[in-house]
Amino acid sequence: MSSPHLLLVVALLCALIAAVAIFLRPYSFKGRRGNALLLVGPPDAGKTAITSFLTFKQALPTHTSLQVNETQATFSSSSTPKDRAFRIIDVPGHPRIRSQFSNYLGDARGIIFVVDTSNLARSGPAVAEHLHIIMHALTSLPPTTHVPSLVILSHKSDLISVPTSSSRSKIATDRVRSILERELEKRRLQSVSGVGVGSLGDGTEKSAMSGEMGGEMGGLECTGSEGFSFETWEGGEATIIASSLKDGSGTSTVEKGNNSDSYEEARSYDMDGHGLGSLIEWIEDLQ
């Protein structure tokens, strides 16, 4: 083969390889999963205490965070024989800081939205606004990006009153589901009608979060549903589980887990929604 013909074949092969690489590149990123767990939610919901327990396996006294805290924790894996290390990123719930979760979204394997169940009846609109921001961000991710799993943690479930012999965890998760679905449906209807959803918050912020996210927000679309429902939400699966955890200033509902070198005692003590056992199992099952 003459030299010009050889050069032409080589050039064509290089062009073909480049075209295939460009075509396959989006698919290589689509399956990429990060190793970050983002703890988000309103102030004083218990995010920092949960971060402390997941990291050090004991509940330490905490105070309201004013900056993002990052630690690392290792969990068992239900899919592989090896333990997995996760970055635990605690994002404060203050309106001026909480949007920083978006800085870590690209590396997120899961998002834990922490709700104070005992206070939700009063704070429902503001909590729904915050959750709407998260859901909008998830549904706005590029199609080639891995979408993190979302869990809504019905936290401080030990502080709610329940009838004798009733399931505390079920009552807690049902309360969170009912209130948040109602408030998110209000926001969905306002968005559809063209009315700004910022006015549905707690009155302390004038659409600050909506402005940071680029105007009107979507992300509440549901499949085959007359109103908003987590079960039919088009953005993916939104799991709701109950939990409770006291800090070191009082008797902890996971007291047995506080003195353990593993999560096993905390998991076994997770009866009727107490402790963080259900959350730990959710993390271990992350794909």
N, C-alpha and C positions, 0 to 999 in steps of 0.2 A: 504494500500500500504506500502510495507516494506521501511525502511529507504534508502537502496541503490537505489531502484527504484525511490523514491521521489527525491533523489539528482540528478539522471540521468535526470529526467523530467525537473527539475529546470535548470540544466546546458544546456539542449537543448533549453529551452525557452529563456535563456539569450543569447545564441548564435544566435538564430533567431532574437531577438530584435536588437542585435548589427549589424547583417547583413543588416536588413532593414534600420537601421539608416545610415549605411555607403552608402547604395544604394541611399537613398533619400537626402543625404547631398548636393550633387552638385545642385540639383533642388531647395533646399531652398536658396542657394546663388544666383542662376541665376536670381531670381526675385528681389533681393535686389537693391534698388535705393538709392543713396546718396543724400545729400542736398547741394552739392557744385556747383556753377556756375563758370567756369574757363574763365577768359578773357585773351586771348592770341593774338599774332599778332606782327607785326614789331614795332620798336620804333616810337614814335611820331604819332601813328595812332589815339590816343584819348582814350586809355583804362582807364587811371587813371581818366580822366574827366567823363567818363561813370560810373565808379565805384562810384565816388563822387555823381553823380546824383541819381543813384539807391539806394545809402545808405542814403543820406541827402535830396534828392528831390530838389537839387539845384546844379548848375554847378559852381564849385569853381576853381580859378586859380590853375594850376598844373605845374609840371616840370617833366622831364624824370625820371622815376623810375629806381633805381638800386637794389631794393630788392622786394621780393614778399610782397604784401600788402593784408591783409585779413580783411574784414568787414562782417556785417550781415545786411540783408534787408528782409522785409516782403512783400509778394505779395498776391493778391487775387488768388483764385483757381477756375478754371472752372469746376473741377470735384468734389470738396468737398465744403461744406459750410464754412469751417474754412480757415483762412489765413495760408499761409505757409512761414516759415522762411528759407532763403537760406544763405549759406556762399558765399560771393562774393570774389573770389580770383583773384587778378590782378597780372599776371605773366609778368615781364618786357620782352621786345623783344630783349634785347642785346644778341648776339650770345653766350656769356659765361653763361648766366643766363636762357635763355628761355626754355632750356630742363627740368627745374625744374617742369614744368607742370605735368610731369609723376609721381611726388610724390603725386599728388592729384587726379590722374585719377581714382583710385579705389572708390573714394567718389563723383565722378562727376555725376550730373544729366544732365548738359548741358555744352557745350563748345561754347563760343562766340569768333570767330576769327575775329578780327577787322582789316579792310583794309582802308587805306587812299585813297579814290576813286580819289581824285584830283591829286595824285602823282603816280598812279598805272602804267601809261604808261611807266614811267622811271624805276620803281622799280619792275616791274612784275616778272622777274626771281627770285629775292631774296624773294619776297613774296610767290611765288609758292613753293620755297624750304622750307620755314617755314611751309606752309600749308601741304606740303607732309609729313613732320615729324609728324604732328598731325594725318593725315589720316593713316599713317603707324602704329602709336601707336594704333589707334582705331581698325584697322583690325587685329592687333596682340594680342588683348585681348583674354584670354581663352574663350572657348565656353560657359562656365557656368557663365560668368561675364556679368552684364548688360552693354550694350554699350551706352554711353551718346549721347544725341542728339547734332547735330552740326548745328550751324548757322553761315554763313559768312555775316558779317555786312559791308555793303557798306557805310562806314562812311564818314563824311564831304561832303555829297552829295550836300550841299548848295554852295560849292565852284566850282562846275563844270558849264560850260556854256551850256545852253540848248536853242533851238529855242523857240520862243514865242508860248504859248499854248501847249507846249509839256509836257509830264509827266516827271518831274525831277527824281522821284523814279524809273521809268521804265528805263530811260536812264542810271541812275547810276548802277542799278542791271545788266542791259544788258552789260555794259562796264566791270564790275567786272567778270561776267560769261565768257564773250568772252576772256578776257586777261588771266584769270587763267586757263580756259580749254585749251587754246593754249599752255601755258607754262607747264602745267601738262602733256599734251600729249607729249611734247618734252622729259620730264623726263621719261615718261612711255616707249617711244621708245628707249631711251638710256639704260634704265634698261633691256629691253628685248634683246637688242643687246649686252649686257654685258659691256657697257661703263659706267664708274662711273658717277652718276648723280650729284656729287658735283661740277663738272666743269661747270654746268649750272647756278650756283648762280651768285652773284653780283661781284665776284672776290675778295672779302675781306676775305672770309673764304674758306679754303681748305678742304672741306668735313668734317668740324668740327662736324656738327650736325649728319651727316651720321655715323661718327665714334662713337659718343655717343650712337647712337641707335643700334649699333652692326653690322656695315658693310652695304652692299647694302640694299636698302629699296624697299619694294613692297607697296601694299596698294592702287594701282591705277587701279585695275582690274574693268572692266565694263561688263555688261551683254548685249550681242547682239548689241554691238556698235563697229564701225570701229575705233573710236578714243575715247579719254577720254571725258566723259560727266558726270556732276553732277547728271543728271536725271537717268542714268543707272549705277551709281557707286555701286559696290557690298558691300561697307562698310556700307551702310545705307542711310538715307535721309540727304541731305545737303541743307538746306534752305538758300536762299540769300534774304536779305531785306536791304532797304536803311535807313539811319539815318543821323542826323546832330546834333551838339551840340557845342555851343561856351562856352568858359570859362568866368569867371567873369570879364575879362579885356575888354570885348566888348559886343555889343548887342547880345543876345542869340536868336536863332531861337525857343527856348522853353521858352522864357522869361515869358510867362504866367505861365508855370509850375514851374518856379523858386520860386515863391512866394506862392505856394500852399502847403497845408498840405497833399495832396494825389497825386496820379498819374493821376487823372481824367482829369485835365486841360492839362497835357502834352499829354495824349492820344487824347483828342479832338483837340489839336492843331497840331497833326501829319498829316497835309495835304500835299499831294504830296511829301512824303518822308522826311519832316522836323521833327526834334525832335526824341524822342526815343519811341514813342507810339507803333510802330510795334514791337520793341524789347520787350517792357513790355508785350504785348499780347502774344508773343512767350513764354516768361517765364511763364506766367500764364497758358498757355496751356500744359506745360510740364507734361508728365505722369510718 
